[in-house]
């Protein structure tokens, strides 16, 4: 009896080292791209959330004052009120097209209105001064308030400081001398005085 032996051969495919290296590099690149995309999305989300929580006022950088406004007390002349003062350029820049903005309150209805008072001269070199003045009818307006300093053709606001200027001069009261004549004495009556006591009926 013949027995046949069959040899079973199992062939295992051999992977090349180049294919394995390429697969590893591809895996590293894909992983890096995933992490980079995730980090980018988180950064964008943080920026969007942060911009909503930051108040708008923090973006305003306060400018150093460029001028000093000297405000004089209102002066009364007849039936008019004169509002005025002086502006001094305290910066190192040349300031052009200057005007002072005032808020006026009307007596009739209590409403307010704004008015620009140009400076004379309207251009100031550093440390130079200019004056402003506005004449109003005292019966029309009850008060005036300084709102700001404007410059240039676009009336851009400028940072400034204020100080008290000239005070209103004291009003002079006219003195009048009133002469009272002595009443004429009637016959038979005496004036009431220590020398001439009044006669009691």
MDAnalysis code that builds the backbone (N, CA, C; Angstrom):
import MDAnalysis as mda
import numpy as np

u = mda.Universe.empty(603, n_residues=201, atom_resindex=np.repeat(np.arange(201), 3), trajectory=True)
u.add_TopologyAttr("name", ["N", "CA", "C"] * 201)
u.add_TopologyAttr("resid", np.arange(1, 202))
u.add_TopologyAttr("resname", ["UNK", "UNK", "UNK", "UNK", "UNK", "UNK", "UNK", "UNK", "UNK", "UNK", "UNK", "UNK", "UNK", "UNK", "UNK", "UNK", "UNK", "UNK", "UNK", "UNK", "UNK", "UNK", "UNK", "UNK", "UNK", "UNK", "UNK", "UNK", "UNK", "UNK", "UNK", "UNK", "UNK", "UNK", "UNK", "UNK", "UNK", "UNK", "UNK", "UNK", "UNK", "UNK", "UNK", "UNK", "UNK", "UNK", "UNK", "UNK", "UNK", "UNK", "UNK", "UNK", "UNK", "UNK", "UNK", "UNK", "UNK", "UNK", "UNK", "UNK", "UNK", "UNK", "UNK", "UNK", "UNK", "UNK", "UNK", "UNK", "UNK", "UNK", "UNK", "UNK", "UNK", "UNK", "UNK", "UNK", "UNK", "UNK", "UNK", "UNK", "UNK", "UNK", "UNK", "UNK", "UNK", "UNK", "UNK", "UNK", "UNK", "UNK", "UNK", "UNK", "UNK", "UNK", "UNK", "UNK", "UNK", "UNK", "UNK", "UNK", "UNK", "UNK", "UNK", "UNK", "UNK", "UNK", "UNK", "UNK", "UNK", "UNK", "UNK", "UNK", "UNK", "UNK", "UNK", "UNK", "UNK", "UNK", "UNK", "UNK", "UNK", "UNK", "UNK", "UNK", "UNK", "UNK", "UNK", "UNK", "UNK", "UNK", "UNK", "UNK", "UNK", "UNK", "UNK", "UNK", "UNK", "UNK", "UNK", "UNK", "UNK", "UNK", "UNK", "UNK", "UNK", "UNK", "UNK", "UNK", "UNK", "UNK", "UNK", "UNK", "UNK", "UNK", "UNK", "UNK", "UNK", "UNK", "UNK", "UNK", "UNK", "UNK", "UNK", "UNK", "UNK", "UNK", "UNK", "UNK", "UNK", "UNK", "UNK", "UNK", "UNK", "UNK", "UNK", "UNK", "UNK", "UNK", "UNK", "UNK", "UNK", "UNK", "UNK", "UNK", "UNK", "UNK", "UNK", "UNK", "UNK", "UNK", "UNK", "UNK", "UNK", "UNK", "UNK", "UNK", "UNK", "UNK", "UNK", "UNK", "UNK"])
u.atoms.positions = np.array([
    [0.861, -1.157, 0.000],
    [0.000, 0.000, 0.000],
    [0.910, 1.222, 0.000],
    [0.614, 1.992, -0.953],
    [1.467, 3.164, -1.110],
    [0.804, 4.366, -0.504],
    [1.468, 5.082, 0.307],
    [0.946, 6.315, 0.918],
    [1.679, 7.492, 0.282],
    [0.842, 8.411, -0.127],
    [1.433, 9.605, -0.751],
    [1.432, 10.751, 0.231],
    [2.500, 11.298, 0.365],
    [2.630, 12.456, 1.271],
    [2.642, 13.731, 0.443],
    [1.678, 14.601, 0.768],
    [1.618, 15.911, 0.074],
    [2.194, 16.973, 0.991],
    [3.163, 17.571, 0.498],
    [3.773, 18.665, 1.272],
    [2.959, 19.934, 1.055],
    [2.470, 20.484, 2.133],
    [1.704, 21.736, 2.067],
    [2.679, 22.880, 2.317],
    [2.720, 23.721, 1.364],
    [3.597, 24.873, 1.467],
    [2.769, 26.135, 1.697],
    [3.042, 26.841, 2.727],
    [2.362, 28.107, 3.035],
    [3.327, 29.234, 2.720],
    [2.940, 30.012, 1.750],
    [3.801, 31.101, 1.324],
    [3.360, 32.385, 2.035],
    [4.169, 33.007, 2.816],
    [3.875, 34.288, 3.495],
    [4.475, 35.417, 2.670],
    [3.631, 36.357, 2.221],
    [4.164, 37.455, 1.410],
    [5.087, 38.348, 2.247],
    [6.143, 38.725, 1.683],
    [7.115, 39.588, 2.354],
    [6.854, 41.039, 1.978],
    [6.662, 41.865, 2.999],
    [6.449, 43.289, 2.773],
    [7.792, 43.970, 2.591],
    [7.765, 44.889, 1.672],
    [8.997, 45.626, 1.457],
    [9.123, 46.734, 2.500],
    [10.306, 47.072, 2.835],
    [10.541, 48.118, 3.838],
    [10.114, 49.490, 3.333],
    [10.140, 49.704, 2.017],
    [9.735, 51.005, 1.466],
    [8.247, 51.236, 1.671],
    [7.429, 50.204, 1.478],
    [5.973, 50.353, 1.670],
    [5.657, 50.660, 3.124],
    [6.333, 49.973, 4.032],
    [6.095, 50.206, 5.454],
    [6.493, 51.621, 5.853],
    [7.579, 52.092, 5.303],
    [8.015, 53.442, 5.635],
    [7.033, 54.490, 5.118],
    [6.532, 54.278, 3.884],
    [5.547, 55.207, 3.332],
    [4.262, 55.224, 4.150],
    [3.830, 54.078, 4.596],
    [2.609, 54.009, 5.414],
    [2.796, 54.752, 6.732],
    [3.963, 54.598, 7.337],
    [4.213, 55.286, 8.605],
    [4.261, 56.798, 8.424],
    [4.896, 57.232, 7.336],
    [4.966, 58.669, 7.078],
    [3.583, 59.246, 6.817],
    [2.760, 58.503, 6.035],
    [1.399, 58.961, 5.754],
    [0.579, 59.062, 7.032],
    [0.742, 58.107, 7.933],
    [-0.001, 58.136, 9.196],
    [0.403, 59.339, 10.041],
    [1.703, 59.624, 10.061],
    [2.179, 60.785, 10.843],
    [1.642, 62.079, 10.262],
    [1.649, 62.195, 8.908],
    [1.162, 63.425, 8.269],
    [-0.324, 63.620, 8.529],
    [-1.102, 62.544, 8.411],
    [-2.555, 62.662, 8.649],
    [-2.827, 63.065, 10.089],
    [-2.093, 62.451, 11.035],
    [-2.288, 62.802, 12.447],
    [-1.930, 64.273, 12.705],
    [-0.837, 64.766, 12.104],
    [-0.440, 66.160, 12.279],
    [-1.472, 67.115, 11.703],
    [-2.024, 66.743, 10.521],
    [-3.057, 67.589, 9.917],
    [-4.306, 67.646, 10.786],
    [-4.693, 66.530, 11.365],
    [-5.878, 66.517, 12.230],
    [-5.659, 67.417, 13.451],
    [-4.498, 67.294, 14.079],
    [-4.218, 68.130, 15.250],
    [-4.123, 69.614, 14.889],
    [-3.516, 69.924, 13.736],
    [-3.408, 71.322, 13.312],
    [-4.784, 71.916, 13.035],
    [-5.647, 71.139, 12.378],
    [-7.006, 71.623, 12.126],
    [-7.783, 71.837, 13.408],
    [-7.623, 70.942, 14.370],
    [-8.307, 71.086, 15.638],
    [-7.818, 72.331, 16.392],
    [-6.496, 72.525, 16.387],
    [-5.941, 73.705, 17.066],
    [-6.404, 74.994, 16.397],
    [-6.471, 74.996, 15.065],
    [-6.940, 76.187, 14.351],
    [-8.399, 76.502, 14.678],
    [-9.230, 75.470, 14.717],
    [-10.644, 75.681, 15.055],
    [-10.803, 76.203, 16.485],
    [-10.016, 75.677, 17.410],
    [-10.105, 76.160, 18.798],
    [-9.660, 77.610, 18.905],
    [-8.586, 77.971, 18.170],
    [-8.105, 79.347, 18.216],
    [-9.128, 80.298, 17.641],
    [-9.756, 79.946, 16.530],
    [-10.763, 80.799, 15.916],
    [-11.980, 80.951, 16.817],
    [-12.360, 79.861, 17.465],
    [-13.500, 79.925, 18.385],
    [-13.187, 80.823, 19.584],
    [-11.955, 80.728, 20.089],
    [-11.568, 81.575, 21.225],
    [-11.542, 83.046, 20.828],
    [-11.065, 83.348, 19.612],
    [-11.047, 84.743, 19.169],
    [-12.458, 85.289, 19.007],
    [-13.354, 84.471, 18.425],
    [-14.741, 84.919, 18.250],
    [-15.408, 85.144, 19.591],
    [-15.201, 84.242, 20.532],
    [-15.811, 84.398, 21.857],
    [-15.220, 85.583, 22.595],
    [-13.912, 85.788, 22.459],
    [-13.260, 86.906, 23.144],
    [-13.690, 88.241, 22.605],
    [-13.923, 88.357, 21.298],
    [-14.331, 89.636, 20.727],
    [-15.726, 90.028, 21.176],
    [-16.561, 89.058, 21.522],
    [-17.895, 89.386, 21.999],
    [-17.874, 89.857, 23.447],
    [-16.926, 89.370, 24.227],
    [-16.914, 89.717, 25.645],
    [-16.148, 90.992, 25.948],
    [-15.318, 91.476, 25.017],
    [-14.533, 92.691, 25.256],
    [-15.414, 93.901, 25.018],
    [-15.591, 94.801, 25.980],
    [-16.411, 95.984, 25.752],
    [-15.763, 96.924, 24.756],
    [-16.602, 97.696, 24.084],
    [-16.099, 98.596, 23.051],
    [-15.227, 99.695, 23.627],
    [-15.437, 100.044, 24.896],
    [-14.698, 101.157, 25.482],
    [-13.212, 100.853, 25.633],
    [-12.847, 99.554, 25.684],
    [-11.444, 99.232, 25.864],
    [-10.639, 99.514, 24.607],
    [-11.312, 99.607, 23.460],
    [-10.591, 99.887, 22.231],
    [-10.250, 101.372, 22.108],
    [-10.900, 102.227, 22.902],
    [-10.626, 103.661, 22.860],
    [-9.374, 103.963, 23.670],
    [-8.369, 104.432, 23.012],
    [-7.141, 104.841, 23.701],
    [-7.241, 106.338, 23.982],
    [-7.201, 106.706, 25.238],
    [-7.368, 108.108, 25.612],
    [-6.157, 108.907, 25.164],
    [-6.436, 109.954, 24.423],
    [-5.362, 110.778, 23.894],
    [-4.921, 111.799, 24.940],
    [-3.653, 112.157, 24.923],
    [-3.213, 113.225, 25.831],
    [-3.821, 114.547, 25.401],
    [-4.113, 115.439, 26.346],
    [-4.723, 116.719, 25.970],
    [-3.816, 117.538, 25.073],
    [-4.415, 118.153, 24.067],
    [-3.670, 118.975, 23.126],
    [-3.878, 120.465, 23.367],
    [-4.865, 120.822, 24.201],
    [-5.154, 122.237, 24.411],
    [-5.698, 122.457, 25.814],
    [-5.571, 123.691, 26.254],
    [-6.130, 124.140, 27.530],
    [-7.181, 125.198, 27.230],
    [-8.414, 124.963, 27.706],
    [-9.498, 125.924, 27.500],
    [-9.710, 126.692, 28.800],
    [-9.517, 127.995, 28.724],
    [-9.722, 128.876, 29.876],
    [-11.112, 129.495, 29.720],
    [-12.023, 129.137, 30.625],
    [-13.420, 129.556, 30.521],
    [-13.656, 130.746, 31.440],
    [-14.009, 131.889, 30.853],
    [-14.341, 133.079, 31.641],
    [-15.796, 133.011, 32.098],
    [-16.078, 133.683, 33.206],
    [-17.469, 133.774, 33.646],
    [-18.260, 134.645, 32.673],
    [-19.543, 134.314, 32.522],
    [-20.393, 135.072, 31.607],
    [-20.467, 136.521, 32.049],
    [-20.417, 137.405, 31.058],
    [-20.415, 138.842, 31.322],
    [-21.735, 139.434, 30.850],
    [-22.362, 140.209, 31.708],
    [-23.623, 140.864, 31.367],
    [-23.348, 142.287, 30.922],
    [-23.852, 142.603, 29.748],
    [-23.746, 143.973, 29.226],
    [-25.106, 144.384, 28.686],
    [-25.765, 145.236, 29.439],
    [-27.108, 145.638, 29.033],
    [-28.041, 144.436, 29.068],
    [-28.683, 144.164, 27.941],
    [-29.567, 142.998, 27.857],
    [-28.906, 141.797, 27.229],
    [-27.579, 141.810, 27.061],
    [-26.855, 140.724, 26.411],
    [-25.935, 140.007, 27.392],
    [-25.689, 138.737, 27.092],
    [-24.737, 137.919, 27.842],
    [-23.585, 137.560, 26.909],
    [-22.361, 137.809, 27.338],
    [-21.185, 137.496, 26.537],
    [-20.474, 136.309, 27.158],
    [-20.349, 135.234, 26.371],
    [-19.662, 134.012, 26.798],
    [-18.336, 133.957, 26.050],
    [-17.244, 133.785, 26.766],
    [-15.951, 133.780, 26.094],
    [-14.868, 133.135, 26.921],
    [-13.682, 133.130, 26.330],
    [-12.536, 132.549, 27.004],
    [-11.341, 132.486, 26.072],
    [-10.369, 131.674, 26.452],
    [-9.117, 131.553, 25.716],
    [-8.770, 130.078, 25.547],
    [-8.201, 129.730, 24.388],
    [-7.709, 128.376, 24.128],
    [-6.210, 128.454, 23.882],
    [-5.448, 127.619, 24.596],
    [-3.996, 127.582, 24.448],
    [-3.570, 126.217, 23.910],
    [-2.745, 126.225, 22.876],
    [-2.217, 124.992, 22.298],
    [-1.089, 124.478, 23.188],
    [-1.343, 123.388, 23.922],
    [-0.346, 122.828, 24.832],
    [0.414, 121.659, 24.215],
    [0.143, 121.340, 22.952],
    [0.827, 120.233, 22.282],
    [2.017, 120.757, 21.481],
    [2.691, 119.827, 20.822],
    [3.805, 120.201, 19.946],
    [3.379, 120.271, 18.487],
    [2.073, 120.086, 18.229],
    [1.555, 120.107, 16.867],
    [0.882, 121.444, 16.571],
    [0.755, 121.737, 15.292],
    [-0.006, 122.903, 14.867],
    [-1.473, 122.514, 14.770],
    [-2.337, 123.273, 15.423],
    [-3.771, 122.994, 15.427],
    [-4.461, 123.970, 14.484],
    [-5.316, 123.425, 13.611],
    [-5.965, 124.248, 12.592],
    [-7.478, 124.083, 12.646],
    [-8.159, 125.144, 12.197],
    [-9.622, 125.105, 12.126],
    [-10.282, 124.884, 13.468],
    [-9.816, 125.588, 14.487],
    [-10.306, 125.359, 15.845],
    [-11.617, 126.098, 16.099],
    [-12.489, 125.438, 16.851],
    [-13.739, 126.055, 17.306],
    [-14.159, 125.381, 18.600],
    [-14.829, 126.139, 19.448],
    [-15.324, 125.641, 20.728],
    [-16.796, 125.303, 20.580],
    [-17.190, 124.136, 21.078],
    [-18.594, 123.700, 20.997],
    [-19.272, 123.964, 22.334],
    [-20.381, 124.705, 22.280],
    [-21.124, 125.054, 23.483],
    [-22.540, 124.500, 23.407],
    [-23.087, 124.168, 24.576],
    [-24.487, 123.755, 24.686],
    [-25.260, 124.887, 25.358],
    [-26.264, 125.414, 24.660],
    [-27.051, 126.539, 25.157],
    [-28.440, 126.054, 25.557],
    [-28.918, 126.545, 26.697],
    [-30.246, 126.169, 27.185],
    [-31.188, 127.352, 27.039],
    [-32.297, 127.132, 26.332],
    [-33.255, 128.208, 26.095],
    [-34.162, 128.406, 27.301],
    [-34.515, 129.668, 27.543],
    [-35.410, 129.978, 28.663],
    [-36.861, 129.589, 28.352],
    [-37.264, 129.734, 27.106],
    [-38.668, 129.583, 26.749],
    [-39.184, 128.172, 26.993],
    [-38.476, 127.163, 26.445],
    [-38.957, 125.785, 26.552],
    [-37.991, 124.858, 27.287],
    [-36.835, 125.361, 27.722],
    [-35.878, 124.535, 28.449],
    [-35.071, 123.587, 27.576],
    [-35.256, 123.634, 26.260],
    [-34.508, 122.750, 25.366],
    [-33.098, 123.292, 25.146],
    [-32.218, 122.386, 24.702],
    [-30.823, 122.759, 24.479],
    [-30.484, 122.723, 22.999],
    [-29.506, 123.508, 22.634],
    [-28.984, 123.516, 21.276],
    [-27.478, 123.695, 21.346],
    [-26.782, 123.170, 20.344],
    [-25.328, 123.287, 20.303],
    [-24.916, 124.325, 19.270],
    [-23.816, 124.988, 19.561],
    [-23.306, 126.015, 18.663],
    [-21.785, 125.997, 18.693],
    [-21.182, 126.140, 17.511],
    [-19.736, 126.192, 17.390],
    [-19.277, 127.646, 17.352],
    [-18.322, 127.974, 18.203],
    [-17.766, 129.326, 18.263],
    [-16.350, 129.279, 17.692],
    [-16.104, 129.896, 16.543],
    [-14.746, 129.845, 15.974],
    [-13.772, 130.657, 16.805],
    [-12.525, 130.216, 16.791],
    [-11.469, 130.926, 17.499],
    [-10.845, 131.980, 16.603],
    [-10.343, 133.021, 17.225],
    [-9.634, 134.082, 16.512],
    [-8.233, 134.229, 17.087],
    [-7.185, 133.791, 16.366],
    [-7.184, 133.102, 15.073],
    [-7.541, 131.629, 15.226],
    [-7.924, 130.988, 14.099],
    [-8.359, 129.594, 14.142],
    [-7.200, 128.617, 14.044],
    [-5.977, 129.104, 13.766],
    [-4.791, 128.251, 13.703],
    [-3.850, 128.628, 14.834],
    [-3.390, 127.603, 15.540],
    [-2.518, 127.850, 16.696],
    [-1.231, 127.054, 16.572],
    [-0.126, 127.753, 16.699],
    [1.159, 127.092, 16.827],
    [1.317, 126.626, 18.283],
    [2.288, 125.743, 18.557],
    [2.501, 125.320, 19.946],
    [2.694, 126.514, 20.883],
    [2.008, 126.460, 22.021],
    [2.043, 127.479, 23.077],
    [1.385, 128.797, 22.666],
    [0.707, 128.837, 21.543],
    [0.016, 130.048, 21.116],
    [-1.415, 130.025, 21.650],
    [-2.004, 131.220, 21.828],
    [-3.353, 131.345, 22.380],
    [-4.284, 132.020, 21.384],
    [-5.571, 131.709, 21.509],
    [-6.612, 132.344, 20.698],
    [-7.838, 132.539, 21.572],
    [-8.673, 133.492, 21.195],
    [-9.852, 133.835, 21.992],
    [-11.135, 133.432, 21.255],
    [-12.164, 133.197, 22.051],
    [-13.494, 132.943, 21.493],
    [-14.515, 133.755, 22.294],
    [-15.576, 134.163, 21.620],
    [-16.621, 134.948, 22.284],
    [-17.933, 134.750, 21.551],
    [-19.012, 134.718, 22.320],
    [-20.362, 134.580, 21.772],
    [-21.283, 135.512, 22.538],
    [-22.049, 136.310, 21.798],
    [-22.981, 137.253, 22.413],
    [-24.405, 136.751, 22.225],
    [-25.134, 136.658, 23.334],
    [-26.511, 136.144, 23.326],
    [-27.418, 137.131, 24.039],
    [-28.688, 137.058, 23.707],
    [-29.670, 137.855, 24.439],
    [-29.964, 137.160, 25.760],
    [-29.843, 137.898, 26.848],
    [-30.041, 137.318, 28.172],
    [-31.456, 136.792, 28.351],
    [-32.424, 137.362, 27.651],
    [-33.805, 136.932, 27.794],
    [-34.100, 135.633, 27.055],
    [-33.193, 135.226, 26.136],
    [-33.431, 134.019, 25.339],
    [-32.793, 132.776, 25.927],
    [-31.634, 132.923, 26.587],
    [-30.897, 131.752, 27.072],
    [-30.617, 131.891, 28.560],
    [-30.719, 130.732, 29.255],
    [-30.515, 130.748, 30.701],
    [-29.146, 130.244, 31.119],
    [-28.501, 129.382, 30.307],
    [-27.198, 128.852, 30.687],
    [-26.438, 128.388, 29.453],
    [-25.134, 128.242, 29.626],
    [-24.254, 127.756, 28.562],
    [-23.258, 126.786, 29.179],
    [-22.956, 125.704, 28.435],
    [-22.079, 124.660, 28.937],
    [-21.071, 124.283, 27.857],
    [-19.799, 124.150, 28.240],
    [-18.750, 123.756, 27.302],
    [-18.869, 122.269, 27.002],
    [-18.936, 121.921, 25.701],
    [-19.039, 120.523, 25.291],
    [-17.731, 119.964, 24.755],
    [-16.953, 120.770, 24.024],
    [-15.732, 120.217, 23.472],
    [-14.981, 121.202, 22.609],
    [-13.883, 120.699, 22.061],
    [-13.015, 121.474, 21.171],
    [-12.918, 120.713, 19.857],
    [-13.183, 121.403, 18.760],
    [-13.182, 120.785, 17.432],
    [-12.051, 121.377, 16.588],
    [-11.563, 120.541, 15.641],
    [-10.462, 120.987, 14.795],
    [-10.620, 120.416, 13.400],
    [-10.089, 121.152, 12.431],
    [-10.049, 120.674, 11.060],
    [-11.358, 120.836, 10.335],
    [-11.349, 120.559, 9.016],
    [-12.580, 120.689, 8.231],
    [-13.644, 119.686, 8.630],
    [-13.231, 118.537, 9.167],
    [-14.197, 117.531, 9.598],
    [-14.687, 117.719, 11.008],
    [-14.294, 118.805, 11.660],
    [-14.696, 119.098, 13.044],
    [-14.394, 117.919, 13.969],
    [-13.167, 117.416, 13.886],
    [-12.770, 116.287, 14.726],
    [-12.579, 116.740, 16.167],
    [-13.038, 115.939, 17.154],
    [-12.852, 116.338, 18.556],
    [-11.411, 116.211, 18.988],
    [-10.977, 117.150, 19.811],
    [-9.622, 117.144, 20.364],
    [-9.697, 116.995, 21.881],
    [-8.722, 116.292, 22.436],
    [-8.638, 116.171, 23.890],
    [-8.147, 117.494, 24.476],
    [-8.720, 117.883, 25.618],
    [-8.398, 119.182, 26.217],
    [-8.591, 119.121, 27.722],
    [-8.072, 120.131, 28.391],
    [-8.328, 120.344, 29.810],
    [-8.898, 121.749, 29.979],
    [-9.542, 122.001, 31.113],
    [-10.156, 123.306, 31.346],
    [-9.660, 123.899, 32.661],
    [-9.777, 125.210, 32.739],
    [-9.473, 125.921, 33.969],
    [-10.338, 127.181, 34.021],
    [-10.489, 127.718, 35.235],
    [-11.300, 128.917, 35.426],
    [-10.547, 130.143, 34.945],
    [-11.246, 130.983, 34.189],
    [-10.648, 132.197, 33.662],
    [-11.035, 133.423, 34.473],
    [-11.274, 134.506, 33.767],
    [-11.597, 135.768, 34.420],
    [-12.979, 135.697, 35.062],
    [-13.068, 136.268, 36.249],
    [-14.355, 136.308, 36.931],
    [-15.131, 137.543, 36.496],
    [-16.440, 137.442, 36.651],
    [-17.303, 138.569, 36.290],
    [-17.025, 139.736, 37.227],
    [-16.788, 140.920, 36.691],
    [-16.548, 142.070, 37.576],
    [-17.797, 142.376, 38.382],
    [-17.613, 142.839, 39.616],
    [-18.786, 143.153, 40.442],
    [-19.611, 144.271, 39.822],
    [-20.919, 144.091, 39.918],
    [-21.812, 145.100, 39.345],
    [-21.793, 146.356, 40.212],
    [-21.737, 147.479, 39.548],
    [-21.734, 148.765, 40.258],
    [-23.158, 149.245, 40.438],
    [-23.498, 149.490, 41.685],
    [-24.828, 150.016, 41.988],
    [-24.763, 151.538, 41.994],
    [-25.665, 152.133, 41.262],
    [-25.692, 153.594, 41.209],
    [-26.231, 154.138, 42.526],
    [-25.494, 155.057, 43.092],
    [-25.934, 155.667, 44.347],
    [-26.661, 156.978, 44.046],
    [-27.827, 157.066, 44.568],
    [-28.626, 158.289, 44.387],
    [-28.884, 158.916, 45.742],
    [-28.716, 160.205, 45.796],
    [-28.991, 160.936, 47.027],
    [-30.412, 161.479, 46.959],
    [-31.204, 161.077, 47.938],
    [-32.599, 161.527, 47.989],
    [-32.702, 162.590, 49.079],
    [-33.180, 163.782, 48.687],
    [-33.345, 164.880, 49.638],
    [-34.821, 165.012, 49.981],
    [-35.102, 164.938, 51.256],
    [-36.481, 165.066, 51.712],
    [-36.631, 166.451, 52.343],
    [-37.525, 167.240, 51.776],
    [-37.731, 168.587, 52.312],
    [-38.540, 168.568, 53.599],
    [-38.315, 169.576, 54.418],
    [-39.089, 169.665, 55.657],
    [-40.485, 170.154, 55.342],
    [-41.454, 169.508, 55.920],
    [-42.826, 169.971, 55.656],
    [-43.048, 171.351, 56.268],
    [-43.821, 172.123, 55.556],
    [-44.102, 173.484, 56.063],
    [-44.975, 173.378, 57.299],
    [-44.601, 174.174, 58.291],
    [-45.373, 174.107, 59.532],
    [-46.642, 174.924, 59.395],
    [-47.674, 174.375, 59.937],
    [-48.954, 175.070, 59.912],
    [-49.051, 175.963, 61.143],
    [-49.869, 176.962, 61.017],
    [-49.997, 177.883, 62.142],
    [-50.571, 177.218, 63.369],
    [-49.970, 177.471, 64.518],
    [-50.455, 176.898, 65.759],
    [-49.952, 175.505, 66.030],
    [-49.121, 174.892, 65.131],
    [-48.600, 173.545, 65.340],
    [-47.088, 173.621, 65.483],
    [-46.578, 172.665, 66.220],
    [-45.140, 172.598, 66.455],
    [-44.566, 171.348, 65.777],
    [-43.312, 171.423, 65.389],
    [-42.635, 170.227, 64.879],
    [-42.243, 169.345, 66.046],
    [-42.256, 168.054, 65.824],
    [-41.907, 167.114, 66.865],
    [-40.405, 167.009, 66.960],
    [-39.822, 167.726, 67.909],
    [-38.378, 167.698, 68.119],
    [-38.116, 167.952, 69.595],
    [-36.882, 167.678, 70.029],
    [-36.635, 167.932, 71.463],
    [-36.834, 169.389, 71.846],
    [-36.498, 170.270, 70.930],
    [-36.675, 171.694, 71.251],
    [-38.127, 172.112, 71.092],
    [-38.787, 171.493, 70.134],
    [-40.188, 171.834, 69.897],
    [-41.024, 170.561, 69.982],
    [-41.434, 170.157, 71.153],
    [-42.248, 168.942, 71.270],
    [-43.597, 169.134, 70.608],
    [-44.109, 168.013, 70.130],
    [-45.403, 168.063, 69.477],
    [-46.481, 168.360, 70.496],
    [-47.441, 169.124, 70.059],
    [-48.525, 169.502, 70.952],
    [-49.598, 168.416, 70.939],
    [-49.951, 167.974, 72.112],
    [-50.963, 166.911, 72.240],
    [-52.297, 167.579, 72.488],
    [-53.287, 167.314, 71.646],
    [-54.582, 167.982, 71.868],
    [-55.238, 167.554, 73.166],
])
